């Protein structure tokens, strides 16, 4: 598990572009929140992986749940919640 202080320190120092850092940043968020990474949760990459094509029929409930998880993680780090 990654601590909030370690997460902030790491990403404050980072000079990577968004696309270059996206996957590692997401994995660090998983570690911070105590959630499995995509490879840990889905070793075959059938339903949870990076760079898999998105379907247009993806549930809005799933997207809303993901956004809420990210918002909770950011709130844990002291960032204000937006509505």
ZADO-1210 file (C-alpha; in nm, 4 decimals, padded with zeros to 6 digits):
<atoms>
<atom x="00.0000" y="00.0000" z="00.0000" code="UNK" pos="1"/>
<atom x="00.1255" y="00.3446" z="-00.0896" code="UNK" pos="2"/>
<atom x="00.0913" y="00.6206" z="00.1672" code="UNK" pos="3"/>
<atom x="-00.0671" y="00.9544" z="00.0748" code="UNK" pos="4"/>
<atom x="00.2594" y="01.1345" z="00.1551" code="UNK" pos="5"/>
<atom x="00.4615" y="00.9006" z="-00.0682" code="UNK" pos="6"/>
<atom x="00.2089" y="00.9391" z="-00.3507" code="UNK" pos="7"/>
<atom x="00.2164" y="01.3190" z="-00.3288" code="UNK" pos="8"/>
<atom x="00.5953" y="01.3318" z="-00.3069" code="UNK" pos="9"/>
<atom x="00.6390" y="01.1047" z="-00.6085" code="UNK" pos="10"/>
<atom x="00.3952" y="01.2855" z="-00.8337" code="UNK" pos="11"/>
<atom x="00.4959" y="01.6342" z="-00.7257" code="UNK" pos="12"/>
<atom x="00.8488" y="01.5588" z="-00.8522" code="UNK" pos="13"/>
<atom x="00.7302" y="01.4055" z="-01.1776" code="UNK" pos="14"/>
<atom x="00.8005" y="01.5882" z="-01.4992" code="UNK" pos="15"/>
<atom x="00.6325" y="01.3262" z="-01.7181" code="UNK" pos="16"/>
<atom x="00.3696" y="01.4188" z="-01.9719" code="UNK" pos="17"/>
<atom x="00.0163" y="01.2979" z="-01.8994" code="UNK" pos="18"/>
<atom x="00.0231" y="01.0153" z="-02.1514" code="UNK" pos="19"/>
<atom x="00.3664" y="00.8969" z="-02.0371" code="UNK" pos="20"/>
<atom x="00.2613" y="00.8801" z="-01.6731" code="UNK" pos="21"/>
<atom x="-00.1011" y="00.7695" z="-01.7000" code="UNK" pos="22"/>
<atom x="-00.0631" y="00.3962" z="-01.6371" code="UNK" pos="23"/>
<atom x="00.1867" y="00.4289" z="-01.3540" code="UNK" pos="24"/>
<atom x="-00.0237" y="00.7044" z="-01.1975" code="UNK" pos="25"/>
<atom x="-00.3310" y="00.4810" z="-01.2114" code="UNK" pos="26"/>
<atom x="-00.1397" y="00.1885" z="-01.0578" code="UNK" pos="27"/>
<atom x="-00.0184" y="00.4184" z="-00.7792" code="UNK" pos="28"/>
<atom x="-00.3784" y="00.5286" z="-00.7178" code="UNK" pos="29"/>
<atom x="-00.4752" y="00.1613" z="-00.6897" code="UNK" pos="30"/>
<atom x="-00.1953" y="00.1071" z="-00.4356" code="UNK" pos="31"/>
<atom x="-00.2963" y="00.4204" z="-00.2453" code="UNK" pos="32"/>
<atom x="-00.6589" y="00.3095" z="-00.2217" code="UNK" pos="33"/>
<atom x="-00.5753" y="-00.0544" z="-00.1487" code="UNK" pos="34"/>
<atom x="-00.7391" y="-00.1717" z="-00.4708" code="UNK" pos="35"/>
<atom x="-00.6019" y="-00.4336" z="-00.7105" code="UNK" pos="36"/>
<atom x="-00.4256" y="-00.3120" z="-01.0229" code="UNK" pos="37"/>
<atom x="-00.5707" y="-00.4135" z="-01.3587" code="UNK" pos="38"/>
<atom x="-00.3225" y="-00.7023" z="-01.3965" code="UNK" pos="39"/>
<atom x="-00.3908" y="-00.8218" z="-01.0410" code="UNK" pos="40"/>
<atom x="-00.7687" y="-00.8032" z="-01.0792" code="UNK" pos="41"/>
<atom x="-00.7828" y="-00.9454" z="-01.4322" code="UNK" pos="42"/>
<atom x="-00.4667" y="-01.1401" z="-01.5271" code="UNK" pos="43"/>
<atom x="-00.6103" y="-01.2362" z="-01.8672" code="UNK" pos="44"/>
<atom x="-00.7028" y="-00.8771" z="-01.9574" code="UNK" pos="45"/>
<atom x="-01.0558" y="-00.9735" z="-02.0549" code="UNK" pos="46"/>
<atom x="-01.2417" y="-00.6956" z="-01.8703" code="UNK" pos="47"/>
<atom x="-00.9943" y="-00.4696" z="-01.6837" code="UNK" pos="48"/>
<atom x="-00.6750" y="-00.3622" z="-01.8562" code="UNK" pos="49"/>
<atom x="-00.4962" y="-00.0708" z="-02.0145" code="UNK" pos="50"/>
<atom x="-00.5301" y="00.0117" z="-02.3829" code="UNK" pos="51"/>
<atom x="-00.8267" y="-00.2103" z="-02.4492" code="UNK" pos="52"/>
<atom x="-01.0785" y="-00.0639" z="-02.6887" code="UNK" pos="53"/>
<atom x="-01.3778" y="00.0957" z="-02.5200" code="UNK" pos="54"/>
<atom x="-01.7259" y="-00.0156" z="-02.6142" code="UNK" pos="55"/>
<atom x="-01.9933" y="00.2432" z="-02.6729" code="UNK" pos="56"/>
<atom x="-02.2413" y="00.0525" z="-02.4572" code="UNK" pos="57"/>
<atom x="-02.0318" y="00.0912" z="-02.1407" code="UNK" pos="58"/>
<atom x="-02.2624" y="00.1479" z="-01.8482" code="UNK" pos="59"/>
<atom x="-02.2838" y="00.5049" z="-01.7219" code="UNK" pos="60"/>
<atom x="-02.3184" y="00.3555" z="-01.3735" code="UNK" pos="61"/>
<atom x="-01.9719" y="00.2005" z="-01.4113" code="UNK" pos="62"/>
<atom x="-01.8262" y="00.5336" z="-01.5228" code="UNK" pos="63"/>
<atom x="-01.9969" y="00.7126" z="-01.2337" code="UNK" pos="64"/>
<atom x="-01.8576" y="00.4544" z="-00.9888" code="UNK" pos="65"/>
<atom x="-01.5054" y="00.5013" z="-01.1251" code="UNK" pos="66"/>
<atom x="-01.5309" y="00.8808" z="-01.0990" code="UNK" pos="67"/>
<atom x="-01.6578" y="00.8530" z="-00.7437" code="UNK" pos="68"/>
<atom x="-01.3656" y="00.6237" z="-00.6527" code="UNK" pos="69"/>
<atom x="-01.1199" y="00.8762" z="-00.7933" code="UNK" pos="70"/>
<atom x="-01.2949" y="01.1593" z="-00.6063" code="UNK" pos="71"/>
<atom x="-01.2714" y="00.9663" z="-00.2792" code="UNK" pos="72"/>
<atom x="-00.9013" y="00.9024" z="-00.3390" code="UNK" pos="73"/>
<atom x="-00.8375" y="01.2686" z="-00.4087" code="UNK" pos="74"/>
<atom x="-01.0356" y="01.3684" z="-00.0996" code="UNK" pos="75"/>
<atom x="-00.8144" y="01.1354" z="00.1052" code="UNK" pos="76"/>
<atom x="-00.5189" y="01.3370" z="-00.0237" code="UNK" pos="77"/>
<atom x="-00.6798" y="01.6627" z="00.0841" code="UNK" pos="78"/>
<atom x="-00.8099" y="01.7817" z="-00.2500" code="UNK" pos="79"/>
<atom x="-01.1556" y="01.9428" z="-00.2299" code="UNK" pos="80"/>
<atom x="-01.4463" y="01.7542" z="-00.3856" code="UNK" pos="81"/>
<atom x="-01.6174" y="01.9105" z="-00.6833" code="UNK" pos="82"/>
<atom x="-01.9852" y="01.8785" z="-00.7534" code="UNK" pos="83"/>
</atoms>
